[in-house]
């Protein structure tokens, strides 16, 4: 025991609040400890896209389709109803994303002051 009544640990080291046992401390190079196994939401989704679910077909009967097919049909249905975000996603998948027209490496700046264009270098 030390002067405060704390129990000494291995090799006479103090163990207690603020002084965890050496074998319970974080190891060098691994400040967060082992943590949880890394499993991303993407891995979960990819695994479940091949599952089959039952949905109502055009005639009202239940039909078994893969999750990815049901998702694609749902996206197309919402896009056809005019929902912008769904339509944008569908078009990005079909045509590719529209390139950003702003060039960050512009060396010449054009300012418009009271209708007069002034070019600066």
KELUMZA-187366 format. One line per 3 residues: number of its first residue (from 0); for each residue y, x, z of N, C-alpha, C, O. Coordinates in pm, 1 decimal, decimal comma, always signed. Each point is the difference from the previous one (the first is absolute). Layout:
N
NUM> Y:X:Z:Y:X:Z:Y:X:Z:Y:X:Z  ...
//
This chain:
121
0> -118,6:+83,9:+0,0:+118,6:-83,9:+0,0:+123,4:+87,3:+0,0:+0,2:+110,3:+54,6  +105,1:-161,4:-116,8:+125,9:+72,6:+3,2:+84,6:-54,9:+114,3:-46,6:-79,0:+82,1  +171,3:+122,8:-79,1:+86,9:-41,4:+109,5:+34,4:-147,8:-2,1:+37,7:-55,0:+103,5
3> -49,5:-12,0:-219,5:+29,5:-143,2:-10,2:-124,9:-85,7:+16,1:+8,5:-122,4:-9,7  -122,4:+182,5:+33,6:-123,6:-74,1:+19,9:-74,5:-29,0:-128,1:-95,8:-77,2:+1,9  +137,0:+137,8:-116,8:-69,5:-23,3:-126,2:-127,5:+83,2:-4,1:-6,9:+109,8:+55,0
6> -93,5:-165,2:-121,8:-127,7:+69,5:-11,1:+9,6:+105,2:-109,0:+55,1:-24,6:-107,3  -109,4:+142,1:+136,1:-2,5:+106,0:-99,2:-112,1:-26,1:-99,6:-108,4:-44,0:+38,2  +134,1:+70,7:-164,3:-100,3:-17,9:-103,9:-78,9:+127,1:-19,5:-10,4:+82,9:+90,4
9> -45,6:-68,3:-210,3:-79,8:+117,0:-35,0:+88,0:+123,6:+5,7:+115,4:-3,8:-42,9  -167,0:+110,0:+93,8:+69,3:+128,4:+12,0:+128,8:-9,9:+81,2:+94,4:+75,3:-23,8  -90,1:-166,7:+118,4:+115,8:-7,6:+88,2:+121,9:-64,1:-62,2:+108,1:+6,3:+58,5
12> -121,1:-68,5:-176,1:+112,7:-67,4:-65,2:+21,1:-135,6:+66,2:-96,3:-64,1:+42,3  +220,6:+20,2:-33,2:+32,3:-128,5:+60,0:-30,0:-110,9:-100,2:+37,0:+8,8:-117,0  -104,4:-112,9:+164,4:-31,9:-114,9:-83,3:+62,6:-122,2:+64,9:-14,5:-21,7:+120,3
15> +84,4:-58,3:-200,5:+63,8:-119,7:+52,0:+103,9:-48,6:-98,0:+2,3:+43,9:-115,0  +85,3:-135,3:+159,4:+103,1:-49,8:-90,6:+84,2:+113,9:-57,0:+54,9:+81,9:+73,7  -46,0:-78,7:-206,7:+75,5:+106,2:-66,5:-80,1:+127,0:-19,9:+48,0:+93,9:-63,4
18> -169,7:-89,2:+116,6:-86,8:+118,3:-12,3:-142,0:-45,4:-31,7:-86,6:+3,5:+87,4  +60,9:-46,8:-213,3:-135,0:-45,7:-32,9:-98,6:+116,4:-3,5:+40,7:+115,0:-16,2  -168,6:-143,5:+31,2:-99,1:+107,7:-8,2:+8,0:+68,6:-135,6:+32,0:-63,6:-100,4
21> -60,4:+190,5:+97,3:+13,0:+79,2:-123,1:-87,0:-57,7:-111,2:+44,7:-6,1:-114,5  -166,7:-36,2:+144,3:-87,3:-51,8:-105,5:+46,2:-135,9:-53,4:-49,6:-43,6:-103,9  +142,3:-24,6:+170,8:+51,9:-127,9:-45,4:+130,8:+11,0:-74,2:+54,1:-100,7:-45,6
24> -1,7:+222,0:+32,6:+128,2:+19,5:-68,3:-19,6:+6,9:-151,2:-110,8:+22,3:-48,7  +221,9:-42,0:-25,3:-6,8:+12,2:-145,2:-31,7:+143,8:-38,7:+47,5:+94,6:+62,8  -127,0:-80,2:-165,3:-35,4:+133,1:-50,3:+111,6:+49,9:-91,5:+69,6:-79,8:-62,6
27> -52,9:+211,1:+54,7:+101,6:+58,2:-87,8:-30,2:-37,9:-144,5:-115,1:+0,2:-43,6  +221,2:-32,6:-29,4:-15,2:-38,1:-140,0:-37,3:-146,0:-19,3:-11,2:-45,8:-113,7  -8,1:-27,8:+221,2:-35,3:-141,2:-9,9:+78,8:-76,8:+105,9:-57,6:-48,3:+97,4
30> +190,8:+36,7:-116,6:+84,4:-56,0:+105,0:-25,5:-147,6:+30,1:+34,2:-46,9:+108,5  -92,9:-26,4:-201,3:-22,2:-141,7:+23,7:-141,1:-32,0:+44,6:-34,0:-117,2:+16,6  -47,7:+217,0:+2,9:-138,1:-26,0:+36,2:-78,6:-46,1:-120,9:+53,0:-3,5:-111,1
33> -178,1:-31,7:+131,5:-82,3:-38,4:-114,3:+44,6:-130,9:-64,0:-14,3:-16,9:-121,1  +67,2:-74,6:+198,7:+50,2:-125,7:-55,2:-109,0:-87,2:-57,5:-118,9:+28,9:+13,3  +161,5:-136,1:-77,6:-92,1:-91,4:-64,1:-37,4:+52,0:-137,7:+79,7:+69,1:-63,4
36> -198,8:-100,9:+16,4:-33,8:+41,5:-136,6:+96,9:-63,7:-99,2:+36,3:-116,8:+13,6  +3,6:+192,4:-110,2:+96,8:-47,9:-98,3:-68,5:-94,4:-97,8:-87,0:+41,2:-76,8  +126,2:-166,1:+79,9:-50,3:-98,5:-95,0:+121,0:-79,9:-42,7:+58,0:-74,1:+79,3
39> -20,7:+89,1:-203,4:+122,2:-62,5:-47,3:-25,9:-143,7:-43,5:-113,8:-40,1:-24,5  +220,6:-35,0:+15,8:-8,2:-138,0:-48,4:-47,2:-0,8:-144,6:-67,9:-93,3:-43,0  +103,7:+197,1:-32,1:-42,5:+9,0:-140,3:-151,9:+9,1:-9,2:-61,0:-65,8:-84,4
42> -0,5:+146,9:+170,6:-145,6:+11,2:-0,4:-65,0:-133,6:+32,7:-100,3:-37,6:-60,7  +157,3:-33,6:+156,4:-52,4:-130,6:+38,6:+9,1:-98,1:-116,2:-95,4:-72,2:-28,9  +210,4:+70,1:-37,4:+19,7:-92,1:-111,7:-94,8:+34,3:-114,7:-63,8:-88,8:-56,5
45> +54,3:+217,9:+21,9:-87,5:+41,1:-110,0:-144,8:-40,3:+27,6:-71,4:-42,8:-90,7  +29,2:+56,6:+214,6:-137,6:-35,1:+37,7:-23,9:-150,1:-17,1:-107,7:-41,3:-42,9  +206,9:-39,3:+76,0:-17,1:-144,8:-1,5:+34,0:-65,7:-133,7:-26,3:-119,1:-16,5
48> +83,1:+191,3:-78,6:+32,7:-57,9:-130,3:-124,0:-42,0:-78,0:+6,7:-90,0:-83,7  -118,5:+153,9:+110,2:-124,0:-30,1:-72,5:-76,8:-115,8:+62,8:-96,8:-48,0:-59,0  +137,8:+1,9:+177,9:-67,4:-113,6:+63,7:+19,8:-125,6:-84,0:+95,6:-10,9:-76,8
51> -186,3:-82,1:+92,8:+12,4:-127,6:-70,9:+42,4:-109,0:+96,6:-43,7:-3,8:+115,0  +129,8:-84,8:-163,6:+45,1:-114,1:+77,9:-15,0:-125,3:-84,6:-16,1:+7,4:-121,9  +21,5:-122,0:+187,3:-7,2:-126,3:-72,7:+139,8:-56,7:-16,4:+76,1:-10,8:+96,2
54> -43,1:-25,7:-220,9:+129,1:-62,6:-30,0:-26,6:-122,5:-86,7:-106,5:-12,5:-60,4  +201,9:-75,4:+55,1:-13,0:-117,4:-84,8:+32,9:+37,8:-143,7:+106,4:+55,4:-27,3  -197,0:-85,2:-63,5:+20,1:+27,0:-141,0:+88,5:-105,6:-63,9:+45,6:-91,7:+68,3
57> -20,6:+103,2:-199,2:+86,3:-94,8:-69,5:-51,6:-144,4:+6,7:+78,5:-94,8:-3,2  -210,6:+79,1:+12,4:-57,0:-134,7:+5,3:-13,4:-52,9:+143,1:-47,5:-111,7:+20,6  +89,4:+191,9:+78,8:-4,6:-42,8:+139,3:-125,3:+43,0:+74,3:-6,2:-12,1:+122,4
60> -93,8:+62,2:-194,1:-122,3:+47,6:+64,3:+21,9:+138,0:+60,7:+84,6:+76,5:-46,4  -162,3:-44,9:+151,3:+8,9:+132,6:+60,8:-66,9:+103,2:-90,3:-110,3:-21,3:-50,5  +179,0:+132,7:+31,5:-48,5:+108,5:-85,3:+9,0:+128,7:+80,1:+96,8:+21,2:+73,1
63> -197,2:+65,2:-86,4:+3,4:+130,5:+68,4:+64,7:+102,8:-92,7:-44,2:+19,2:-113,3  +149,1:+46,6:+162,6:+67,9:+106,0:-75,7:+26,8:+116,9:+93,8:-1,1:-15,1:+122,1  +24,8:+130,0:-180,5:+34,7:+117,2:+80,3:+143,0:-16,1:+51,5:+82,5:-66,4:-62,8
66> -54,4:+127,8:+177,3:+132,2:-9,1:+62,2:+107,1:+49,7:-96,1:+106,9:-60,1:-10,2  -134,9:+170,0:-60,7:+101,6:+55,0:-90,3:+32,9:-96,9:-112,9:+114,9:-5,8:-43,9  -213,2:-70,4:-4,1:+26,5:-99,1:-104,0:+85,2:-114,0:+54,5:+92,2:-46,9:-66,7
69> -123,8:+2,4:+188,7:+77,4:-108,8:+61,2:+144,4:+43,2:+23,0:+92,3:-78,5:-21,4  -72,0:+203,7:+65,2:+135,6:+51,1:+21,4:+77,7:+7,1:-131,2:+116,5:-39,2:-6,4  -182,0:+89,3:-97,8:+66,8:+10,9:-130,0:+41,5:-137,9:-50,5:+111,2:-16,9:-50,2
72> -200,5:-82,1:+63,2:+32,5:-135,4:-45,8:+112,8:-60,2:+82,8:+86,1:-69,8:-53,5  -86,3:+96,8:+184,2:+106,5:-52,3:+86,3:+134,9:+61,5:-38,8:+101,1:-70,1:-5,2  -99,6:+201,5:-22,2:+124,2:+66,5:-41,5:+50,9:-59,7:-130,0:+119,2:-28,0:-12,6
75> -208,3:+8,1:-84,6:+40,7:-56,6:-128,2:+51,3:-143,1:+16,2:+97,3:-39,3:-64,3  -162,7:-37,5:+149,8:+41,4:-138,6:+23,6:+142,0:-4,5:+56,6:+83,2:-77,9:-46,7  -55,3:+162,2:+148,2:+134,0:+2,7:+59,5:+103,5:+53,4:-99,4:+113,0:-48,7:-4,1
78> -151,3:+148,2:-75,7:+92,4:+55,1:-99,8:+35,8:-106,4:-103,0:+115,3:-9,9:-42,0  -214,2:-69,8:+1,1:+24,6:-106,3:-98,7:+87,8:-111,1:+56,5:+65,9:-71,4:-75,6  -64,5:+56,4:+207,4:+86,2:-100,1:+63,7:+143,6:+50,9:+11,3:+89,5:-73,7:+41,4
81> -68,0:+200,7:-78,6:+135,4:+54,5:+1,1:+36,1:+75,6:+126,5:+117,3:+30,2:+21,9  -214,0:+0,5:+60,5:+29,6:+77,0:+121,2:+20,8:+145,7:-39,5:-91,4:+66,9:-48,2  +214,4:-19,3:+69,8:+44,5:+128,8:-52,9:-86,9:+117,7:+44,6:-42,4:+80,1:-83,3
84> +15,4:-68,6:+212,5:-73,4:+117,0:+48,6:-139,8:+8,8:-59,9:-48,4:+109,4:-29,1  -16,6:-223,7:+10,5:-132,7:+0,2:-61,9:+11,3:+38,7:-147,6:-78,9:+80,2:-49,9  +177,1:-137,2:-19,1:+19,5:+30,8:-141,5:+31,8:+148,2:-19,5:-50,9:+64,0:-92,0
87> +135,8:-10,8:+179,6:+35,8:+142,1:-8,5:-123,0:+88,5:+19,2:-19,0:+97,3:-73,0  -64,1:-131,2:+170,8:-120,8:+78,9:+26,0:-95,8:-6,3:-117,9:-57,6:+101,5:-39,3  +40,4:-220,6:-17,2:-88,4:-14,4:-115,9:+52,7:+83,5:-116,0:-76,6:+72,1:-63,9
90> +206,3:-80,7:+35,9:+57,5:+76,3:-111,3:-7,1:+150,3:+25,0:-25,5:+77,0:-92,6  +47,8:-34,4:+216,9:-12,1:+142,1:+31,7:-142,0:+49,2:-26,0:-19,7:+113,0:-44,7  -79,1:-197,6:+72,7:-139,7:+38,2:-23,0:-33,1:+4,0:-148,9:-79,0:+83,4:-44,2
93> +139,4:-173,6:-32,8:-30,2:-7,8:-143,1:+79,9:+104,1:-78,6:-57,2:+78,9:-75,2  +189,0:-78,9:+92,8:+89,2:+83,5:-79,9:+32,9:+133,7:+64,0:+47,2:+90,9:-68,3  -71,0:-77,3:+197,0:+42,7:+119,0:+73,2:+137,0:-25,9:+59,9:+75,3:-84,2:-49,0
96> -43,7:+156,3:+154,3:+128,4:-21,2:+66,7:+114,7:+41,9:-91,3:-11,1:+95,9:-76,4  +120,6:-169,2:+85,8:+118,2:+31,5:-78,5:+61,6:+127,2:+57,2:+21,8:+8,6:+120,8  +6,8:+90,7:-205,9:+57,5:+124,2:+52,6:+139,7:-22,9:+56,3:+75,5:-84,1:-48,9
99> -43,2:+159,5:+151,1:+131,9:-7,7:+61,6:+99,5:+67,2:-93,8:-18,1:+116,0:-37,1  +122,1:-187,5:-1,0:+94,6:+52,0:-98,6:+107,4:+89,0:+61,4:+78,7:+60,0:-73,2  -73,6:-50,1:+203,9:+100,4:+84,6:+64,1:-51,6:+142,4:+3,3:-107,2:+26,5:+54,6
102> +183,2:+65,5:-113,0:-38,7:+139,8:-2,4:+74,5:+72,6:+111,7:+123,0:+6,3:-0,4  -197,3:+47,9:+95,2:+60,8:+65,3:+116,3:+57,8:+136,9:-34,9:+71,2:+58,0:+82,0  -99,3:-4,4:-200,8:+46,9:+133,6:-36,5:+123,4:-3,8:-89,8:+20,6:+90,7:-80,7
105> +59,5:-192,3:+93,7:+120,0:-11,3:-82,3:+103,0:+101,2:+49,5:+30,2:+4,7:+119,2  +23,7:+76,2:-210,6:+102,6:+97,1:+38,7:+139,6:-50,7:-32,3:+98,8:+48,1:+55,6  -91,2:-145,0:-145,1:+130,5:-55,2:-36,4:+13,9:-137,5:+64,1:-87,5:-85,4:-14,2
108> +194,8:+65,6:+82,7:+24,9:-127,5:+65,2:+115,2:-68,9:-70,5:+105,0:+60,1:-22,6  -124,7:-185,9:-11,9:+105,4:-76,4:-64,3:+53,2:-99,0:+101,3:-75,0:-79,5:+56,7  +204,5:+85,2:-34,6:+63,8:-92,7:+92,7:+90,4:-93,1:-79,6:+66,0:+40,6:-95,7
111> -64,9:-163,9:+137,2:+87,9:-97,7:-63,8:+107,4:-35,4:+101,6:-27,3:-58,2:+104,9  +149,9:+95,1:-139,1:+112,0:-28,9:+88,8:+100,3:-83,7:-77,6:+60,3:+45,8:-97,1  -44,2:-167,0:+141,2:+93,0:-93,4:-62,0:-24,0:-11,4:-150,3:+95,1:-4,8:-78,0
114> -221,4:+0,4:+37,3:-32,8:-19,9:-141,0:+4,8:+125,5:-83,8:-27,3:-6,8:-119,8  +60,9:+122,0:+177,2:+6,0:+125,6:-75,3:-117,2:+86,7:+41,4:-21,0:+24,1:+118,9  -55,5:+22,9:-216,6:-114,7:+85,7:+30,9:+48,9:+144,0:+12,3:+69,0:+52,3:-87,6
117> -106,8:+9,8:+199,0:+36,0:+140,1:+24,6:-131,2:+76,8:+16,4:-83,9:-36,0:+82,6  +66,9:+141,2:-161,3:-122,9:+75,9:+5,8:+21,0:+125,4:+84,8:+95,6:+75,1:-19,7  -187,5:-54,2:+114,9:+7,5:+118,0:+86,0:-125,7:+83,3:-19,6:-107,2:-54,1:-26,6
120> +120,2:+185,0:+39,8:-115,0:+89,2:-10,9:-25,3:+65,1:+133,1:-93,0:+79,6:+13,2
//
